[in-house]
Amino acid sequence: MNHRVLKLGVLATASVLALSACGGSSTPSSTDASAGESIDPADLTTTISILAPSYADSSEADWQTIIDEFHKTYPNVEVKLQIEGWDGFTEKVSARIQAGDYPDILNDNAFAGSADAGLLYDISDVMSPETIAAIEPSLLANGVGADGTQWAAPDIASARMLVYNTDLFKKAGITEAPKSWAELEDAAGKLVALGDGVVGYGMPLGEEEAQVESSLWLWGAGGTWVDGENLTATSPEAVEGFTEMRKLFEAGLTQPKLEDNRQDITNLMQAGTLGMMVGHSQVVVDSEAKGVNVALAPVPDKDGGDGVATGVTDFIVAFNNDDADRKAATGAFLDLMYSDAMYESWYKGTKLLPVTTSMIEKAKSEASTENEKGFLDALSIVKFLPVGNTAWDALQSALQGSAYKVGTEDPAELLAQIQAQVDAQG
């Protein structure tokens, strides 16, 4: 999730004296991966390694807390922990893979390449069914590859919703957040009519996150990039979504420069001159710190249905090191990690959102503001970019380099150009 994702700041500590399945109280036992025989934890002797990014200054200590607890039940399993900063993390992962030094557990923001290369276990063959079932289904689905296999389990999440300036809405006489594209157009028009440089809707189509903004309009039209095991940019829904984007721009309802990135739009929100944008929790926190009052709503869709929200997750994957004992130890470790008692302090250390149903519900009950609760509520309805498909990198790159042209080019022709870029990469 590279830590461009949003952050919800909450800290807590937790400790346990026994291993437990998520939300449960039973102690998981190791299982021989090939024979299906139970192994006495005290007899399991092996070494596993973990490669993970640093989410915060506490990341290494947060992992070590789980390792220490794990050793109480598995004293003869050595756990080697490697924590690296996000800068250069992809290169460090690649270096280990190229050297054949596969970590047993990798915490990363992508998995499709390793899955396609046949390097991973199906994560549901490693973690217990109880642990898999404890993860919010809408988030768990983001770890499914193009072939339908559950290659990864999400470990933390973020959500993005429509963020709107409530003071500007009040001045413009807008009583509620728009639900349909027509209502969005109407609200944006009223906001622009306030004058003083007010922008109705922020539409960042620069190189940073054009793929996110484009996807929201595609989803709002009822479409998807996914076409079987392939990705396509030229569906009727994509054309419809891009046509609506162009309509807003041509009507003067967006910022004048579509090449703007997310931070450019966020700056307008923090300055109090932007009515609406799609944003994450840090946008809310930073705007409120500047004295701008904001609220949340689902991103409007074409016909005013339930709306859409976009989600981002990082992942846990398990590399196949062709060693039954290492696989058994990896599964036991991950079952512990996702247990309520261990996972709560671990996820809070990342400043991000939880992925297990029990922790999501607990976080909702502890939320101090409606906006905090809103992002948590959104986790059950979020849609995800198709990161499990190996063609996504090509489509993402094409969108990042070309989507902004929707302001000046025919939407269908532009999408055909984007598709051609994807096809050229094979």
C-alpha positions in Angstrom: 0.0 0.0 0.0 3.1 2.1 -0.3 2.3 4.7 2.0 0.5 6.9 -0.2 -2.5 5.3 1.5 -4.5 6.9 4.2 -3.8 6.6 7.8 -6.2 6.3 10.8 -4.2 7.1 13.9 -5.0 4.8 16.8 -2.6 3.1 19.0 -3.1 0.2 21.4 -1.2 -2.7 22.9 -2.3 -6.3 23.5 -0.7 -9.4 24.7 -1.8 -13.0 25.0 -0.6 -16.1 26.8 -2.0 -18.6 24.3 -2.3 -18.9 20.5 -5.9 -18.3 19.3 -7.7 -18.4 16.0 -9.1 -15.1 15.0 -12.0 -14.2 17.3 -11.7 -17.7 18.9 -10.0 -19.3 21.8 -8.7 -22.6 20.6 -5.0 -23.2 20.1 -4.1 -24.0 16.5 -1.8 -27.0 15.9 0.7 -27.4 13.2 -0.2 -29.8 10.3 2.2 -31.6 8.0 1.5 -30.0 4.7 1.8 -33.2 2.7 0.5 -35.8 5.1 -2.1 -33.9 7.0 -0.8 -35.2 10.3 -0.8 -33.1 13.4 2.6 -32.1 14.8 3.3 -31.4 18.5 4.3 -27.7 18.5 7.1 -28.5 20.9 8.5 -31.0 18.4 8.4 -28.7 15.4 12.0 -27.7 14.6 12.7 -25.5 11.7 13.4 -21.9 10.6 11.1 -19.5 8.8 11.8 -15.9 7.6 9.7 -12.8 7.3 10.3 -9.9 5.0 8.1 -6.9 5.7 8.0 -3.1 5.2 8.2 -0.5 7.8 4.8 1.2 8.3 6.0 3.1 11.3 8.8 3.4 13.8 7.2 0.6 15.8 7.0 -1.9 13.0 9.9 -4.1 14.0 8.7 -4.1 17.6 5.2 -5.0 16.5 6.4 -8.0 14.6 8.7 -9.0 17.4 5.7 -9.1 19.8 4.1 -11.7 17.7 7.4 -13.7 17.3 7.9 -13.7 21.1 4.4 -15.0 21.7 4.8 -17.6 18.9 8.0 -18.9 20.6 6.0 -19.7 23.8 4.2 -22.5 21.9 6.8 -23.2 19.2 10.1 -22.9 21.0 12.1 -24.7 18.4 11.1 -22.6 15.4 13.5 -19.9 14.6 11.9 -16.8 13.1 14.2 -14.5 11.1 12.7 -11.0 10.7 13.8 -8.5 8.0 12.2 -5.0 8.1 12.9 -2.6 5.3 11.7 0.9 4.4 9.2 1.3 1.5 11.8 3.1 -0.5 13.5 0.4 -2.5 11.3 -2.3 -1.0 10.3 -3.8 -4.3 14.0 -4.0 -5.3 14.8 -5.9 -2.1 12.0 -8.3 -2.7 13.2 -8.9 -6.2 16.8 -9.4 -5.1 15.8 -12.2 -2.7 13.6 -13.9 -5.3 16.3 -13.7 -7.9 18.7 -15.3 -5.5 16.2 -18.1 -4.7 16.1 -16.9 -1.1 12.3 -16.8 -0.8 10.9 -15.5 2.5 8.3 -17.8 4.0 6.2 -14.8 4.8 6.2 -11.6 2.7 4.2 -8.5 3.5 3.9 -6.5 0.4 1.5 -4.4 -1.8 1.5 -6.8 -4.8 1.5 -10.5 -5.5 0.5 -11.2 -9.1 4.0 -11.6 -10.4 5.1 -14.1 -7.8 1.8 -16.0 -8.2 2.1 -16.1 -12.0 5.7 -17.5 -11.6 4.4 -20.3 -9.4 6.3 -19.2 -6.3 3.5 -19.0 -3.9 1.2 -21.3 -1.9 -2.5 -20.8 -2.1 -2.7 -18.9 1.2 -5.9 -20.8 2.1 -3.7 -24.0 2.2 -1.4 -22.3 4.7 -3.7 -20.4 7.1 -6.5 -22.2 8.9 -10.1 -22.0 7.6 -11.0 -20.2 10.8 -8.4 -17.5 10.1 -9.4 -17.1 6.5 -13.1 -16.8 7.5 -12.3 -14.1 10.0 -11.2 -11.7 7.3 -13.8 -9.3 5.8 -15.0 -11.1 2.6 -14.9 -7.9 0.5 -11.2 -7.4 1.5 -10.3 -11.1 1.2 -11.4 -11.0 -2.4 -8.6 -8.6 -3.3 -6.1 -11.4 -2.7 -7.6 -13.6 -5.4 -5.6 -13.9 -8.6 -6.8 -13.8 -12.2 -7.0 -17.7 -12.1 -9.4 -17.6 -9.1 -6.8 -18.8 -6.6 -6.6 -17.1 -3.1 -2.9 -16.3 -3.4 -2.8 -13.6 -0.8 -4.5 -12.5 2.4 -5.0 -8.8 3.1 -3.3 -7.5 6.3 -4.3 -3.9 6.4 -6.6 -1.7 4.3 -7.7 1.8 3.5 -10.8 3.2 1.8 -11.5 6.3 -0.3 -14.8 8.0 -0.4 -16.4 11.3 -1.5 -15.1 14.0 0.8 -17.0 17.2 0.7 -16.7 20.6 2.2 -19.8 21.0 4.4 -19.5 24.8 4.7 -19.4 25.3 1.0 -22.4 23.0 0.6 -24.3 25.1 3.1 -23.4 28.3 1.3 -24.5 26.8 -2.0 -27.8 25.6 -0.6 -26.9 21.9 -1.1 -28.6 19.9 1.6 -27.1 16.4 1.1 -24.3 14.7 -0.7 -25.0 13.8 -4.4 -25.8 10.2 -5.1 -26.1 10.2 -8.9 -24.0 11.7 -11.7 -26.8 14.2 -12.4 -26.8 15.3 -8.8 -23.0 15.6 -8.8 -23.2 17.8 -11.8 -25.9 20.0 -10.1 -24.0 20.2 -6.9 -20.7 21.1 -8.6 -22.5 23.8 -10.6 -23.9 25.4 -7.5 -20.5 25.3 -5.9 -18.7 26.9 -8.9 -21.4 29.6 -8.9 -20.2 30.7 -5.5 -17.3 32.3 -7.2 -14.0 33.2 -5.4 -12.2 30.4 -7.2 -14.3 27.6 -5.8 -13.9 24.3 -7.8 -16.9 22.0 -7.8 -15.2 18.6 -8.1 -11.5 17.7 -8.0 -10.5 15.2 -10.7 -6.8 14.2 -10.4 -5.7 12.4 -13.6 -2.0 12.9 -13.2 0.6 10.2 -13.2 0.2 9.4 -9.5 -3.4 8.2 -9.3 -5.2 8.5 -12.6 -5.9 4.8 -12.4 -7.9 5.3 -9.2 -10.0 8.2 -10.5 -10.7 6.5 -13.8 -11.8 3.3 -12.1 -14.3 5.1 -10.0 -16.1 6.4 -13.1 -15.9 3.0 -14.7 -17.4 1.4 -11.6 -20.0 4.1 -11.4 -21.2 3.1 -14.9 -21.5 -0.5 -13.7 -18.4 -1.7 -15.4 -15.1 -3.4 -14.6 -11.7 -3.6 -16.2 -11.8 -7.4 -15.9 -12.8 -9.5 -18.9 -12.3 -13.1 -17.9 -8.5 -13.5 -17.3 -7.8 -10.4 -19.3 -8.2 -6.7 -18.8 -10.0 -4.4 -21.3 -10.2 -0.6 -21.4 -12.7 -0.3 -24.2 -15.9 -1.6 -22.6 -19.1 0.5 -23.2 -19.1 1.3 -19.4 -15.6 2.6 -19.7 -16.6 4.9 -22.5 -19.7 6.0 -20.6 -17.6 6.8 -17.5 -14.9 8.7 -19.5 -17.7 10.6 -21.3 -19.1 11.8 -18.0 -15.6 12.8 -16.9 -15.2 14.9 -20.0 -18.7 16.4 -19.5 -17.7 17.7 -16.1 -14.5 19.2 -17.4 -16.0 20.9 -20.4 -18.7 22.4 -18.1 -16.0 24.0 -16.0 -16.9 22.0 -12.9 -13.5 20.5 -12.3 -10.1 22.1 -11.8 -8.7 23.4 -15.1 -5.6 21.1 -15.2 -6.6 17.5 -15.3 -2.9 16.5 -15.1 -3.1 17.4 -11.4 -2.2 14.7 -8.9 -4.0 13.8 -5.7 -1.9 16.2 -3.6 -2.8 19.1 -5.9 -6.4 18.5 -5.3 -5.9 17.9 -1.6 -4.3 21.3 -1.4 -7.5 22.9 -2.8 -9.6 21.1 -0.2 -7.3 22.3 2.6 -7.5 25.8 1.3 -11.3 25.7 1.5 -11.8 26.2 -2.3 -12.8 22.7 -3.4 -16.3 21.4 -2.9 -15.8 17.6 -3.5 -13.0 15.1 -4.1 -12.4 11.4 -3.6 -10.1 11.1 -0.7 -8.8 8.9 2.1 -8.7 9.5 5.9 -5.5 11.6 5.8 -7.3 14.0 3.5 -10.0 14.4 6.2 -7.5 14.7 9.0 -5.3 17.3 7.2 -8.4 19.3 6.0 -9.9 19.5 9.5 -6.5 20.5 10.9 -6.7 23.5 8.5 -10.1 24.4 9.8 -12.0 23.0 6.9 -15.2 21.1 7.9 -15.7 18.0 5.8 -18.0 15.0 5.6 -18.1 11.6 3.8 -20.4 9.9 1.4 -20.1 7.1 -1.2 -18.8 8.2 -4.6 -21.9 8.9 -6.8 -22.7 6.4 -9.5 -24.6 6.9 -12.7 -28.1 6.2 -11.5 -28.0 7.1 -7.8 -27.7 3.6 -6.4 -25.5 2.5 -3.5 -22.5 4.5 -4.9 -18.9 3.2 -4.9 -15.8 3.4 -2.8 -12.3 2.3 -3.6 -10.2 0.3 -1.4 -6.5 -0.5 -1.1 -4.9 -3.4 0.8 -1.5 -4.7 1.5 -1.0 -8.4 1.5 0.5 -11.4 3.2 1.8 -14.1 0.9 3.5 -17.4 1.7 6.3 -18.6 -0.6 6.5 -22.3 -1.4 9.9 -23.4 -0.1 9.1 -27.1 -0.7 9.4 -27.8 3.0 6.5 -29.2 5.0 7.8 -28.1 8.4 8.3 -24.6 7.2 4.9 -24.5 5.7 3.4 -25.8 9.0 5.3 -23.2 11.0 4.3 -20.4 8.6 0.6 -21.4 8.9 0.8 -21.5 12.7 2.5 -18.1 12.8 -0.1 -16.5 10.6 -3.0 -17.9 12.5 -1.5 -16.3 15.6 -0.8 -13.0 13.8 -4.5 -12.7 12.7 -5.8 -13.6 16.2 -7.7 -10.8 17.8 -5.2 -10.5 20.7 -2.1 -10.2 18.4 -3.7 -8.5 15.3 -5.2 -5.5 17.2 -1.9 -4.0 18.3 -0.2 -5.0 15.1 -2.7 -3.2 12.8 -3.0 -0.2 15.0 0.8 0.2 14.8 0.5 0.7 11.0 -2.0 3.6 11.5 -4.2 1.9 8.9 -7.5 0.1 8.9 -8.1 -3.5 10.0 -9.2 -6.4 7.8 -10.7 -8.9 10.2 -14.4 -8.6 10.8 -14.1 -8.6 14.5 -11.5 -5.8 14.6 -13.5 -3.7 12.0 -16.5 -3.9 14.3 -14.5 -3.0 17.4 -12.9 -0.1 15.6 -16.3 1.2 14.6 -17.4 1.1 18.3 -14.3 3.0 19.3 -14.5 5.6 16.5 -14.5 9.1 17.9 -16.0 10.8 14.8 -18.5 10.0 12.1 -15.8 10.3 9.5 -13.6 7.7 11.2 -16.6 5.4 11.3 -17.5 6.2 7.7 -14.2 4.8 6.4 -14.6 1.6 8.4 -18.2 1.2 7.1 -16.9 1.6 3.6 -14.7 -1.5 3.9 -17.7 -3.8 3.3 -18.5 -2.1 -0.1 -15.2 -1.1 -1.5 -14.1 -2.1 -5.0 -10.5 -2.8 -5.8 -8.1 -2.3 -8.7 -7.4 -5.6 -10.4 -3.9 -6.0 -8.8 -4.1 -9.8 -9.0 -3.9 -9.7 -12.8 -0.5 -9.5 -14.3 -1.8 -7.2 -17.0 -2.7 -4.5 -14.5 0.8 -2.9 -14.5 0.4 -2.2 -18.2 -3.1 -0.8 -17.9 -2.2 1.2 -14.9 0.7 2.8 -16.6 -1.4 3.6 -19.7 -4.0 5.3 -17.6 -1.4 7.2 -15.6 0.1 8.5 -18.8 -3.0 9.2 -20.9 -6.3 9.5 -18.9 -5.9 13.3 -18.5 -6.4 13.6 -22.2 -10.1 12.9 -21.7 -10.5 16.7 -21.5 -9.5 17.1 -25.1 -9.9 13.8 -26.9 -12.9 11.6 -27.8 -13.4 9.2 -24.9 -13.8 6.1 -27.1 -10.8 7.0 -29.2 -8.7 7.7 -26.0 -9.7 4.4 -24.5 -8.7 2.6 -27.7 -5.3 4.2 -27.5 -5.0 3.1 -23.9 -5.9 -0.5 -24.9 -3.3 -0.4 -27.7 -0.7 0.5 -25.1 -1.7 -2.4 -22.9 -1.7 -4.8 -25.9 1.7 -3.6 -27.0 3.1 -4.8 -23.7 1.8 -8.2 -24.3 
